């Protein structure tokens, strides 16, 4: 079954929360720096808040967030496994 790999260029995040509004199952705002990050449940590495692996059924939600992000910092691709 395919999964969706998601990564965020957090250095360019402007904290407008569009990603959280459109896809709160995957994205959240960090309490430490106020920038977007992947929710803990989907992080590939618990110490890396910028990369995640989500179920394929969340692809539309991730795509909406990526397309709506004003700084285009959300990236994703389908991966096997």
Secondary structure, DSSP 8 states (H G I E B T S, - for coil): -EEEEEEE-GGG-----HHHHH-TTTEEE-TTT--EEE-GGGBSSTT-TTEEEEEGGGHHHHHHHHHH-TT--EEEEEEE-
